[in-house]
Amino acid sequence: MPFYEIEFPLTGWELKAVEAALHDAGACSVTLVDRGDEPVLEPRPGEVRLWSDTLVRALFDAATEPARCLGQLAAVLGPGITAAARVRAVADQVWERAWMVGWTARSFGPRLWVCPIAAAPPEDPDAVVVRLDPGLAFGTGSHATTALCLERLGALDLGGKQVLDYGCGSGLLAIAALKLGAAHAVGVDIDPQALLATRDNAIRNAVSDRLETAHAGAVLAPADCVLANILAGPLLELRPRLTAACKPGADLVLSGILGSQVEAIVAAYAADFERLQPVQREEWCCIHAVRRRQDR
């Protein structure tokens, strides 16, 4: 099915009114885009934080006439919308998978590789390869937060260990841990789509017999290694739950943390963990810590 887009700068209009007018005109989706280079990081729950120069981009089925849509928008938002708007045709594609174009195999540390399903394997015969199709779930290793976790995993002794991946997304971290020698892994997420992607990827990597999935509200058995690649706010809220999920002496790997947030995370976890070591890449940090033993 062919589509077209109507896009215009948000300047001068109120977002809720614009979104309502676009949906009433038949928009399939409405996307907000930064026209400059202004990062907006970690909004509060329910908060919509906009860039100072925001572009509105609405997708329409070509069966709806662009002129009619613009006329309907002008009647609600004012005639200025017709002068500001640009209309262009958009070729049809599998939208939820379009971002994967150009994604290639990548190494993390000396032997761990993450590869798309159809990618050629690395030449190293000792490479540990995770084959991945993230589906609609987050997690390919391309983001700095995930890359830092994968590199830390590659440096840990996971032989025979129990691993918990809290916020598992595509299951990448849990599967990588199993491929690196862990005995069993549990992937936890609030999103059913993530749990489905994790199970599918576990089958694809022949580790499904050692990986189980659970909703975020499930009772969790303490593990030898706990991974949580989410964001600083949830990491602070989940501190009691993540701490309880760590056996004494367990490794804890936290990621999705901005450099400015490291101090708060370290302070929150310091009472129960030792050797809290942050590693930074770009603006993101990963913290590795070890659960204090009760006899110390």
N, C-alpha and C positions, 0 to 999 in steps of 0.2 A: 504494500500500500504506500503510495507516495505521500510526502508531507511537505509543508512549508513552515518557515519560522517568521514570526513578527518580533522584532527586537527594537528597543528604545531605551534611552537613559531614564532612570527612575527620578532624576532631579525634577522637583516640582509637583510630584504626586505622592500620595500616601500609599504605602505598600499594600495594606489590606484592601483598600479600594481598587487598586490595580489588579491584584490577584482575583478578587471577586468579579471584576469586569471581564478579565480574560477567560475565566472559567465559564461565565455566563455566555461568552461569545463562542464557546466550544473548544477552548484550548485543551489539548491532551496532557500537557505538562507545562509548568512555569519554572524557569531556572533563573537564579540570580548570579551574576558574574562580576568579578572585580575588573574594572576597566583600567586600573592602575597596578600598583604592586604594594598592596596594603594588607598584611596578614590579619586575619581574625581568628584567634585561637581559643578553644575551649570555652564557648559560651555557657552560662548557667543553664540548668534544666528549664526548658520552656522559653528561653530567651532567644530572640532572633536579632543578631548583631549584624548591621549592614556596613558595607564599605562606604566611604564618603563619595565615591564615584561608582555607582552601581548600575550595571546594565541588566535590563529585564529581557529574557529570551523565552518566548512562548511557542510551543509546537502545536501545529494544527493539521488535521487530516485535509488532504487536498480536495476532498469532496465539499468542503466549506469554502465559499468564495472569499478571497482576501479582501476585496473591496467591501463586501457586506460586513466582514468582521471589523475592518477599520471604521466603517460607519457606525457600527454598534459601539465600539470603544469610544469614538468621538462623542457620541451622545451622552455617555456616562462620564468620561474623563475630560471632555472639552476638545475643541477643534485642534489644539496644539499637538495632539497625539498623531495626527496624520502627517504633520510636517516632521516630527521627530522620529517616526517609525521607519524601519527598513524591512522589506519583505524579500525573502529569498527561498528558493526551492531547496529541499533537503532529500537526498537519496535515502531510500529505505534500507535498513540493516537490522541486525540483531543487536538492539541498543544496549542491553545489559552486558554484552560481551565485547562491545566495540573498544573499550579501554585496553583490552588485552593485546591489541595489535602492536607488534614491536616488542612484546615481552619475551625475553630470551633467557637461556640458562645462565645461572650466576653462582659463583662460589662464595662460601662464607667460612673463612679459616682455611686450614691446609687440606681438608678432605671432604667437607660437606658441600653438596651442590643442591640447588633447587631448580628444577627444570619443568617447563611446560610439557604436557603429555607427548606432543609430537616432536619435541626438540631432540637433536642428536645427543647421545650421552657424552660426557667428558672422556678424554682419551686416557686419563689416569685410571688404571685397573683397580686401585685401592680407593677410589672415590666412593663416598656414601651419597647416594642419589635419592632425592625425594621428588617423585613425579606428582605434579599438582594441576588440578583444575579447580580454581577457587569458586566457580559457579557465581552465585550472588553474594558470597561471603567475603569479608576482608581478609587479606593475608597472602602475599606472594613472596615476601622478603624484599620487595623493592623499596619499601619505606624504611627510613633510618631506624625507627623504633623496633621493627621486626628484625632488621639486619643485625642490630646490636644484640638482640636476644639470641639469634642463631649463632652468632660468633661466641657468645658466652656459653651456650650449650655445647659447642664444639670443644670448649676448653675444660668442661667438667667431666668427672669420672661417673658415667651413668650406668655402668655395668650392673645389671640385676636390680636397678632402682625402680621405685614407684614414683610416677610423675603425675602432677596435676597441672593442666593448662587451663587457667581461669580466664574466660573471654577468648575461647579457642578460635573463633572465626572460621577459617578454612581448615583448621586442624593442623596447620603447618608445624607449629612448635611441638605439639604432642607427637606427631609422626616422625619428625626429625629426631626427637629424643629416643623413640623406639628404634629407629634406624642406627642410632649411635650406641645402642646397647641396653637401654632401659628395658625392664622386664614387663612393665604394665603402665598404661597411661589412661587418664580420665580427662576428657575434654568437656568443659563447662561453658555454657553461654545462655544468654537470655533470649536469643533469636533462634527459633526452630530451623530457619534456613541455614544457619551456621552449623547446627548439629547435623543436619542432612549432608552438608558439604563435607564435614569432618568424617562422617561415616563412609561416604563415597570415596574420599581420598584415602582413607585407611584401607579400603578394599583394593584400590588401585595400587597401593604400595605393599600389599600382602602383609599388613600388620593388624587387620581387623580383629583377629582373635586375641590381640593384646591391648586393644583400645576400646573403651566404652565411653558413651556420652551421657551427660546429665544436665538438667536444667539448673539454672543458677540457684534455685531455692532448695536443691536436694541436700541431704545429709552427706558430708564428704569425709572419707577416711583420711587420716593424716598421711602425708606423702614424704618421700625423701627429697623431692625437688618440686617446688611450686613456681609456676610461671604466670605472670599477669601482665600482659601487654595491653593496657587499656589507657586511662588518663589519670592525671594526678588527683582530681576530685574524687572519682570512684576508689582510687587506691587508698585515700585517706578514710573514706567511709567504710571500706571493706577491711581495714586493718585488723579488727578482731577476728573476722572470718578467715582471712589469709594466714594470720598468725596461728590460729587453731589448726589450720590445715597442714602446718609444717611439723614434722617430727623434730625432737631435739637433735641438733646437728644438721638439719636439713638445709639445702640451698634454697634461697628465695631470689628470684629474678624479677624485678619490677621495671616496666618500661612504659613509654607514652608520657614521659615527664619532660617538661621544658626546663632549661637550665636554671631559670629563675625560681623553679618549684622544688629543686633538689633539697634545699635546706629544710623545708617543711616536711618532706617525705622522710628524710633521715631522722629528724627529730621525733616524728610519730612512731617510727619503727625501732628506734635505738634501745628502748627498754627491753625488748625481747630478742633483738638480733645484734650480732657483732660483725666486725669487718665489713661495714657498709661501704661499698666501693662504687662510686659513680663513674661512668664512662660517657663522654659526650661526643655526638656527631651532629654537625649542623646545629640547629637549636634544640635538639632532642637529647635526652639522657636515659641511660639504663643503669639501674642500681643492682648490684649483686650483694647479698648479705647471707649470713649463716645464723640459723636459729640457735640461741643460747641453750646450752645443756642445763638441765635442772639442778645438777650437782655442783654448779659453779657459783 
